[in-house]
Amino acid sequence: MRLLLAVSSLVSAVIATSRTSAPSGAITVGSAGQYSTIQAAINSLSTTSTAAQFLFIQAGTYSEQVTIPARAAALTIYGSTTDTSSYKSNAVTIQHSSSLLSGAANDQATGTVINLAANTKFYNINIKNTYGKGSQAIALAAYNTQQGYYGVGLYGYQDTLLAQIGNQVYGKCYIEGAVDFIFGQHARAWIDSSDINVSAGGGAITANGRASSSDVSYYVINKSTVSSSTAKSGTVYLGRPWSQYARVCFQNTALGALINSAGWEQWSSSTPNTAAVTFQEYSNTGTGASGTRASFSTKLSSAVSISTILGSTYTSWVDTREWEHIVVSYIKQVIPESVQESWHSWRSSMKKAASNQERSEQTEPAGWGVEEADAMYKKEASLATQLALAYAIHKSFIFIRVPLTISITPKVVRVLRGWGWDIGKRTTKEARAIKRATIQAQKPAKKR
């Protein structure tokens, strides 16, 4: 129990880092910033320069509509937060009220944030269309490729998120709506580890409008949660086809009781649009994952991979290392020097003891090589968990062979070795046999 508590507390401490001041070189927005509105800050940036651009938005609510035009440079926009690992502590909200009924020229024009730029990243910002029920009212209109949204909250009722063009990723986000609130025609969107909240029953979550059988559009909701505190049981569908070629997959996702047992529905009774749809599910859990699904849907035998959706080069633009970067940056501050000193002292004493007898395998922290452990258990852990587990084991001086080796990858081994920890070195059976023979040979002969 002591070990588990140590792991939990360290993971929380490491991951829950704050960003309440501007990164070096970033333009600031807010009452104490260089600009008082986000749009003014955007307008100040060159659209032809190729040098990376950064904005930092100070805590507050910004009542404005923001349009980001296409540009040559990559753009990153940070929101102030006390916990970068989640949307739950976001301190920045951009809000606007607009809908087709209120006079907007088209769906896109209702967006609170209209992002027309490629190579953009948003971190820890809430984006809301406050119009409410009654008409299409977009919070985020995403109209270009290589757009990443991390810890972002999207709030609306109908048509909350328009994922329209290009490759897009949404990581650890919050997406709220009631009717067709994840929709679009040509984008490939990967939504991962996110919370999807349905604010009212009677509608569908997704409405993909893939234009043809050759169109690349594909929405995948992966390792997420679908829930509601207001929608009644069985009153919500995973999706309906805006076009007959709609393509959506929910996989490894927890589905609440709000999801109808059929899973998917027709566009309408007069225009079903189900002849060539691709509606898929794989390994979902929860009450909403059970039941006889619609005949035009499919159960997959394996999960869709992120590279299938975003391409094999997705790591060149998707921020897959944001959380690892946080850990590596802060882990040494979290681990007390006294603990590291205790570890070094313990290892020193163990090495001295080894001159008399071999250490038992129960007290060897990394008796197996990392590669064998990974291959045997086929299990991966995040860098944060790996480092936390290693630290917790060292802190409690409980050296459990299997749990340690299955939790540590070569990258973690390199980090820990950088701190001077002799860990993770491969020891084969032959090497251990030679070591035992050497130790035995070094023992003085017994007197007769």
BATI-725500 format. One record per residue (C-alpha): residue number from 1; x, y, z; residue in three letters. Coordinates in Angstrom, 1 decimal, padded with zeros to 4 digits. Layout:
BEGIN
num x y z residu
NUM X Y Z Ala
...
END
This chain:
BEGIN
num x y z residu
1 000.0 000.0 000.0 Met
2 002.9 002.3 000.8 Arg
3 004.2 001.7 -002.7 Leu
4 001.0 002.4 -004.4 Leu
5 000.4 005.6 -002.4 Leu
6 003.8 006.8 -003.3 Ala
7 003.3 006.2 -007.0 Val
8 -000.1 008.0 -007.0 Ser
9 001.2 011.0 -005.1 Ser
10 004.2 011.4 -007.3 Leu
11 002.3 011.0 -010.5 Val
12 -000.1 013.7 -009.4 Ser
13 002.7 016.0 -008.2 Ala
14 004.7 015.6 -011.4 Val
15 001.9 015.9 -014.0 Ile
16 000.0 018.7 -012.2 Ala
17 002.3 021.4 -013.2 Thr
18 001.1 025.0 -013.8 Ser
19 001.6 027.5 -016.6 Arg
20 000.6 030.9 -015.2 Thr
21 003.3 033.0 -016.8 Ser
22 004.3 033.5 -020.5 Ala
23 006.9 031.3 -022.0 Pro
24 010.0 033.2 -023.2 Ser
25 009.3 035.1 -026.4 Gly
26 005.5 034.8 -026.3 Ala
27 003.2 037.7 -027.0 Ile
28 000.9 038.2 -024.0 Thr
29 -002.8 038.9 -023.9 Val
30 -004.7 040.2 -020.9 Gly
31 -005.2 043.1 -018.6 Ser
32 -001.4 043.1 -017.9 Ala
33 -000.4 041.9 -021.3 Gly
34 000.7 043.5 -024.5 Gln
35 -002.8 043.3 -026.0 Tyr
36 -006.1 043.3 -024.3 Ser
37 -007.9 041.1 -026.9 Thr
38 -006.8 037.9 -028.5 Ile
39 -007.8 039.1 -032.0 Gln
40 -005.6 042.1 -031.7 Ala
41 -002.6 039.9 -030.7 Ala
42 -003.4 037.6 -033.7 Ile
43 -003.5 040.6 -036.0 Asn
44 -000.1 041.7 -034.8 Ser
45 001.5 038.6 -036.1 Leu
46 003.0 038.3 -039.6 Ser
47 001.3 035.9 -041.9 Thr
48 004.4 035.6 -044.2 Thr
49 007.2 035.1 -041.7 Ser
50 008.3 031.5 -041.1 Thr
51 009.6 032.0 -037.6 Ala
52 007.5 030.2 -035.0 Ala
53 004.9 032.3 -033.2 Gln
54 003.7 032.1 -029.6 Phe
55 000.8 033.7 -027.7 Leu
56 000.2 033.4 -024.0 Phe
57 -003.3 034.3 -022.7 Ile
58 -003.6 035.5 -019.1 Gln
59 -006.4 034.2 -016.9 Ala
60 -009.8 035.7 -017.7 Gly
61 -012.9 035.5 -019.9 Thr
62 -012.5 037.1 -023.3 Tyr
63 -015.9 037.9 -025.0 Ser
64 -014.9 038.1 -028.6 Glu
65 -014.9 036.1 -031.9 Gln
66 -011.4 035.1 -032.9 Val
67 -010.3 034.4 -036.5 Thr
68 -006.8 033.0 -037.2 Ile
69 -005.9 033.5 -040.8 Pro
70 -003.6 031.2 -042.8 Ala
71 000.1 031.8 -042.2 Arg
72 003.5 030.5 -043.0 Ala
73 004.7 030.0 -039.5 Ala
74 003.7 027.5 -036.9 Ala
75 001.5 029.1 -034.1 Leu
76 001.2 028.0 -030.5 Thr
77 -001.4 029.5 -028.2 Ile
78 -001.1 028.8 -024.4 Tyr
79 -003.8 029.5 -021.8 Gly
80 -003.0 030.1 -018.2 Ser
81 -003.7 027.1 -016.0 Thr
82 -002.6 025.6 -012.7 Thr
83 -002.7 022.1 -014.2 Asp
84 -001.4 021.6 -017.8 Thr
85 -002.3 017.9 -017.8 Ser
86 -006.1 018.6 -018.0 Ser
87 -008.8 021.0 -019.1 Tyr
88 -010.2 021.0 -015.6 Lys
89 -008.1 023.9 -014.3 Ser
90 -008.2 026.1 -017.4 Asn
91 -008.3 029.7 -016.4 Ala
92 -008.9 031.2 -019.9 Val
93 -012.3 031.2 -021.6 Thr
94 -013.1 032.7 -025.1 Ile
95 -016.8 033.1 -025.5 Gln
96 -019.1 034.4 -028.2 His
97 -022.8 034.0 -029.1 Ser
98 -023.7 033.5 -032.8 Ser
99 -025.9 031.2 -034.8 Ser
100 -027.5 030.9 -038.2 Leu
101 -030.7 032.2 -036.7 Leu
102 -029.0 035.2 -035.3 Ser
103 -027.7 036.3 -038.7 Gly
104 -024.4 034.5 -039.4 Ala
105 -023.8 034.0 -043.1 Ala
106 -023.0 030.3 -042.7 Asn
107 -022.0 027.6 -040.2 Asp
108 -018.4 028.5 -040.1 Gln
109 -019.2 032.2 -039.5 Ala
110 -020.9 031.3 -036.2 Thr
111 -017.6 030.0 -034.7 Gly
112 -016.2 031.5 -031.6 Thr
113 -012.8 030.5 -032.8 Val
114 -012.3 030.1 -036.5 Ile
115 -008.9 028.6 -037.1 Asn
116 -007.8 028.7 -040.8 Leu
117 -004.1 028.2 -040.1 Ala
118 -002.1 025.0 -040.5 Ala
119 000.5 024.0 -037.9 Asn
120 -001.3 025.4 -034.9 Thr
121 -001.4 024.2 -031.3 Lys
122 -003.8 025.2 -028.6 Phe
123 -003.2 024.5 -024.9 Tyr
124 -005.6 024.8 -022.0 Asn
125 -008.2 027.2 -023.3 Ile
126 -012.0 027.0 -023.1 Asn
127 -013.9 027.9 -026.2 Ile
128 -017.6 028.5 -025.9 Lys
129 -020.5 029.4 -028.1 Asn
130 -023.1 030.6 -025.7 Thr
131 -026.1 030.8 -028.1 Tyr
132 -027.7 027.6 -026.8 Gly
133 -030.5 025.5 -028.2 Lys
134 -032.3 026.3 -031.4 Gly
135 -029.7 026.7 -034.2 Ser
136 -026.3 025.7 -035.5 Gln
137 -023.8 027.5 -033.3 Ala
138 -020.1 026.5 -033.5 Ile
139 -017.5 026.9 -030.8 Ala
140 -014.5 025.8 -032.8 Leu
141 -014.3 025.8 -036.6 Ala
142 -011.1 023.9 -037.5 Ala
143 -010.3 024.5 -041.2 Tyr
144 -006.7 023.4 -041.8 Asn
145 -004.3 020.6 -041.3 Thr
146 -001.9 019.7 -038.5 Gln
147 -004.0 021.4 -035.9 Gln
148 -003.6 020.1 -032.3 Gly
149 -005.8 020.9 -029.3 Tyr
150 -004.6 019.8 -025.9 Tyr
151 -006.5 020.2 -022.7 Gly
152 -009.0 022.4 -024.5 Val
153 -012.7 022.7 -023.5 Gly
154 -015.3 023.1 -026.3 Leu
155 -018.8 024.1 -025.2 Tyr
156 -021.9 024.4 -027.3 Gly
157 -025.2 022.8 -028.1 Tyr
158 -025.6 022.1 -031.8 Gln
159 -022.5 021.8 -034.0 Asp
160 -020.0 022.5 -031.2 Thr
161 -016.9 021.3 -033.1 Leu
162 -016.5 021.6 -036.8 Leu
163 -013.6 019.4 -037.9 Ala
164 -013.7 020.3 -041.6 Gln
165 -010.3 020.1 -043.3 Ile
166 -006.9 018.4 -042.8 Gly
167 -005.4 016.3 -040.0 Asn
168 -006.4 017.2 -036.5 Gln
169 -005.8 015.9 -033.0 Val
170 -007.7 016.5 -029.8 Tyr
171 -006.0 015.3 -026.6 Gly
172 -007.4 015.3 -023.1 Lys
173 -010.1 017.7 -024.2 Cys
174 -013.7 018.3 -023.1 Tyr
175 -016.4 018.4 -025.8 Ile
176 -019.9 019.3 -024.9 Glu
177 -023.1 019.5 -026.9 Gly
178 -026.4 017.8 -027.7 Ala
179 -027.0 017.7 -031.5 Val
180 -024.4 016.7 -034.1 Asp
181 -021.8 018.4 -032.0 Phe
182 -018.7 016.8 -033.6 Ile
183 -019.2 017.2 -037.3 Phe
184 -017.6 018.1 -040.6 Gly
185 -016.8 016.8 -044.1 Gln
186 -013.2 016.3 -045.1 His
187 -011.1 016.2 -041.9 Ala
188 -009.3 013.3 -040.3 Arg
189 -009.7 013.8 -036.6 Ala
190 -008.2 011.8 -033.8 Trp
191 -009.9 012.5 -030.4 Ile
192 -008.0 010.9 -027.6 Asp
193 -008.4 010.5 -023.8 Ser
194 -011.2 013.1 -023.8 Ser
195 -014.5 013.7 -022.0 Asp
196 -017.5 013.9 -024.2 Ile
197 -020.5 015.3 -022.3 Asn
198 -024.0 015.3 -023.8 Val
199 -026.0 018.1 -022.4 Ser
200 -029.4 016.9 -023.5 Ala
201 -030.9 013.7 -025.0 Gly
202 -032.5 013.1 -028.3 Gly
203 -029.6 013.7 -030.6 Gly
204 -026.4 012.2 -032.0 Ala
205 -022.8 013.0 -031.0 Ile
206 -021.2 012.8 -034.4 Thr
207 -022.4 013.9 -037.9 Ala
208 -019.7 013.1 -040.4 Asn
209 -020.3 014.3 -043.9 Gly
210 -017.6 012.5 -045.9 Arg
211 -018.3 013.5 -049.5 Ala
212 -017.4 010.4 -051.3 Ser
213 -015.9 006.9 -051.0 Ser
214 -012.4 008.4 -051.8 Ser
215 -012.6 011.3 -049.4 Asp
216 -010.1 010.8 -046.5 Val
217 -012.4 012.0 -043.8 Ser
218 -012.4 009.7 -040.7 Tyr
219 -013.2 010.5 -037.1 Tyr
220 -011.9 008.2 -034.3 Val
221 -012.8 008.7 -030.7 Ile
222 -010.2 006.7 -028.7 Asn
223 -009.8 006.0 -025.0 Lys
224 -012.4 008.6 -024.1 Ser
225 -015.5 008.8 -021.9 Thr
226 -019.1 009.6 -023.1 Val
227 -021.4 010.7 -020.3 Ser
228 -024.3 012.9 -019.3 Ser
229 -025.9 014.1 -016.1 Ser
230 -029.1 015.2 -017.9 Thr
231 -029.8 012.9 -020.9 Ala
232 -032.0 009.9 -020.1 Lys
233 -031.0 006.4 -020.7 Ser
234 -030.9 005.3 -024.3 Gly
235 -031.7 008.7 -025.8 Thr
236 -028.4 009.5 -027.5 Val
237 -026.7 008.0 -030.5 Tyr
238 -023.0 007.7 -031.3 Leu
239 -023.6 009.2 -034.7 Gly
240 -025.7 009.7 -037.7 Arg
241 -024.6 010.0 -041.3 Pro
242 -024.6 013.6 -042.7 Trp
243 -023.7 011.8 -046.0 Ser
244 -024.0 008.2 -047.1 Gln
245 -020.2 007.9 -046.9 Tyr
246 -019.9 008.9 -043.2 Ala
247 -017.0 007.3 -041.4 Arg
248 -016.6 007.3 -037.6 Val
249 -015.1 004.9 -035.0 Cys
250 -015.5 004.7 -031.3 Phe
251 -012.9 002.5 -029.7 Gln
252 -011.7 001.7 -026.2 Asn
253 -014.2 004.2 -024.9 Thr
254 -016.5 004.2 -021.9 Ala
255 -020.1 004.7 -023.0 Leu
256 -022.7 005.6 -020.4 Gly
257 -026.3 004.5 -020.2 Ala
258 -027.4 007.5 -022.3 Leu
259 -026.3 005.6 -025.5 Ile
260 -029.1 003.8 -027.3 Asn
261 -028.6 000.1 -027.7 Ser
262 -028.6 000.5 -031.5 Ala
263 -025.6 002.7 -031.2 Gly
264 -026.1 004.5 -034.4 Trp
265 -029.1 006.1 -036.2 Glu
266 -030.2 007.2 -039.7 Gln
267 -029.9 010.7 -040.8 Trp
268 -033.7 010.8 -041.2 Ser
269 -036.5 008.5 -042.1 Ser
270 -036.8 010.1 -045.5 Ser
271 -033.0 010.3 -046.1 Thr
272 -031.4 007.5 -044.2 Pro
273 -027.9 007.8 -045.8 Asn
274 -026.9 004.4 -044.6 Thr
275 -026.0 002.6 -047.8 Ala
276 -022.3 003.1 -047.7 Ala
277 -021.5 004.3 -044.2 Val
278 -018.6 003.1 -042.0 Thr
279 -019.7 003.2 -038.4 Phe
280 -017.4 001.2 -036.3 Gln
281 -016.8 000.2 -032.7 Glu
282 -014.1 -001.7 -030.9 Tyr
283 -013.7 -002.8 -027.3 Ser
284 -015.9 -000.1 -025.8 Asn
285 -017.1 -000.5 -022.2 Thr
286 -020.0 000.6 -020.0 Gly
287 -023.8 000.2 -020.2 Thr
288 -023.9 002.0 -023.5 Gly
289 -021.6 -000.4 -025.2 Ala
290 -024.1 -003.3 -025.0 Ser
291 -027.1 -004.1 -027.1 Gly
292 -028.0 -005.1 -030.6 Thr
293 -026.3 -002.5 -032.8 Arg
294 -027.7 -001.0 -036.0 Ala
295 -027.4 -003.3 -039.1 Ser
296 -025.3 -000.7 -040.9 Phe
297 -022.6 -000.6 -038.2 Ser
298 -019.6 -002.8 -037.7 Thr
299 -017.7 -004.4 -034.8 Lys
300 -014.0 -004.3 -035.4 Leu
301 -011.6 -007.1 -034.5 Ser
302 -008.8 -004.7 -033.7 Ser
303 -008.4 -001.0 -033.0 Ala
304 -007.8 001.6 -035.6 Val
305 -004.3 003.1 -035.2 Ser
306 -003.5 006.8 -035.0 Ile
307 -001.1 006.4 -038.0 Ser
308 -004.0 005.0 -040.0 Thr
309 -005.8 008.3 -039.4 Ile
310 -003.1 010.9 -039.3 Leu
311 -000.4 009.2 -041.4 Gly
312 003.0 007.7 -040.4 Ser
313 004.6 011.1 -039.9 Thr
314 002.1 012.3 -037.3 Tyr
315 004.8 012.5 -034.6 Thr
316 006.4 015.4 -036.5 Ser
317 003.5 017.6 -035.5 Trp
318 001.4 015.9 -032.9 Val
319 002.5 016.7 -029.4 Asp
320 003.0 013.2 -028.1 Thr
321 005.7 014.2 -025.7 Arg
322 004.1 017.2 -023.9 Glu
323 003.5 015.2 -020.7 Trp
324 006.9 013.5 -020.9 Glu
325 008.5 016.9 -021.3 His
326 006.8 018.1 -018.1 Ile
327 007.9 015.0 -016.2 Val
328 011.6 015.2 -017.3 Val
329 011.6 019.0 -016.5 Ser
330 010.2 018.7 -013.0 Tyr
331 011.0 015.2 -011.8 Ile
332 014.3 016.1 -010.2 Lys
333 012.6 018.9 -008.3 Gln
334 010.0 016.4 -007.0 Val
335 012.4 013.8 -005.8 Ile
336 014.2 015.0 -002.6 Pro
337 017.9 015.0 -002.6 Glu
338 017.9 013.0 000.6 Ser
339 016.1 010.2 -001.1 Val
340 018.6 010.1 -003.9 Gln
341 021.4 010.2 -001.3 Glu
342 019.8 007.3 000.6 Ser
343 019.6 005.4 -002.7 Trp
344 023.3 005.9 -003.4 His
345 024.2 004.9 000.1 Ser
346 022.1 001.8 -000.1 Trp
347 023.6 000.7 -003.4 Arg
348 027.1 001.3 -002.0 Ser
349 026.4 -001.0 000.9 Ser
350 024.9 -003.6 -001.4 Met
351 027.9 -003.6 -003.6 Lys
352 030.1 -004.3 -000.5 Lys
353 027.9 -007.1 000.5 Ala
354 028.1 -008.6 -002.9 Ala
355 031.8 -009.4 -002.3 Ser
356 030.7 -012.0 000.2 Asn
357 027.6 -013.4 -001.4 Gln
358 025.4 -012.8 -004.4 Glu
359 022.4 -010.5 -003.8 Arg
360 019.1 -012.4 -003.8 Ser
361 017.0 -011.9 -006.8 Glu
362 014.3 -010.5 -004.6 Gln
363 016.5 -007.5 -003.8 Thr
364 017.7 -006.8 -007.3 Glu
365 015.9 -003.8 -008.8 Pro
366 016.5 -004.6 -012.4 Ala
367 017.6 -008.3 -012.7 Gly
368 015.9 -008.6 -016.1 Trp
369 016.7 -006.5 -019.1 Gly
370 014.1 -004.0 -020.0 Val
371 013.7 -005.4 -023.5 Glu
372 012.8 -008.9 -022.3 Glu
373 010.3 -007.5 -019.8 Ala
374 008.6 -005.4 -022.5 Asp
375 008.5 -008.3 -024.9 Ala
376 007.2 -010.7 -022.2 Met
377 004.5 -008.6 -020.8 Tyr
378 003.7 -006.5 -023.9 Lys
379 002.9 -003.6 -021.6 Lys
380 003.7 000.0 -021.8 Glu
381 003.4 002.8 -019.2 Ala
382 003.7 006.5 -019.5 Ser
383 007.0 008.1 -018.6 Leu
384 005.4 009.7 -015.6 Ala
385 004.2 006.4 -014.2 Thr
386 007.5 004.7 -015.0 Gln
387 009.6 007.3 -013.2 Leu
388 007.1 007.5 -010.3 Ala
389 007.1 003.8 -009.9 Leu
390 010.8 003.6 -009.9 Ala
391 011.1 006.4 -007.4 Tyr
392 008.4 004.9 -005.2 Ala
393 010.1 001.6 -005.1 Ile
394 013.4 003.2 -004.3 His
395 011.8 005.4 -001.6 Lys
396 010.2 002.5 000.1 Ser
397 013.2 000.2 -000.4 Phe
398 010.9 -002.5 -001.7 Ile
399 012.6 -004.1 -004.7 Phe
400 010.0 -006.2 -006.5 Ile
401 011.6 -007.6 -009.6 Arg
402 008.6 -008.0 -012.0 Val
403 006.6 -004.8 -011.3 Pro
404 009.7 -002.7 -011.7 Leu
405 010.9 -004.2 -015.0 Thr
406 007.5 -004.2 -016.6 Ile
407 007.1 -000.5 -015.8 Ser
408 010.4 000.8 -017.1 Ile
409 011.4 001.4 -020.7 Thr
410 014.9 002.2 -022.0 Pro
411 014.1 006.0 -022.0 Lys
412 013.4 005.9 -018.3 Val
413 016.5 003.8 -017.7 Val
414 018.6 006.5 -019.4 Arg
415 017.0 009.2 -017.3 Val
416 017.5 007.3 -014.0 Leu
417 021.1 006.5 -015.0 Arg
418 021.6 010.2 -015.6 Gly
419 020.9 010.7 -012.0 Trp
420 023.5 008.1 -011.2 Gly
421 021.2 005.2 -010.5 Trp
422 022.7 001.9 -011.6 Asp
423 019.4 000.5 -013.0 Ile
424 018.1 -001.5 -015.9 Gly
425 021.3 -003.2 -017.0 Lys
426 020.7 -006.5 -018.7 Arg
427 021.9 -009.6 -016.9 Thr
428 021.7 -012.9 -018.8 Thr
429 021.6 -016.3 -017.2 Lys
430 025.1 -016.9 -018.5 Glu
431 026.4 -013.7 -017.0 Ala
432 024.8 -014.5 -013.6 Arg
433 026.4 -018.0 -013.7 Ala
434 029.8 -016.5 -014.4 Ile
435 029.3 -014.0 -011.6 Lys
436 028.4 -016.7 -009.1 Arg
437 031.4 -018.7 -010.2 Ala
438 033.7 -015.7 -009.8 Thr
439 032.3 -014.9 -006.3 Ile
440 032.8 -018.6 -005.3 Gln
441 036.3 -018.6 -006.6 Ala
442 037.1 -015.5 -004.6 Gln
443 036.0 -017.0 -001.3 Lys
444 038.9 -018.3 000.9 Pro
445 039.3 -022.1 001.1 Ala
446 037.8 -023.6 004.2 Lys
447 040.3 -024.9 006.8 Lys
448 040.3 -028.6 007.2 Arg
END
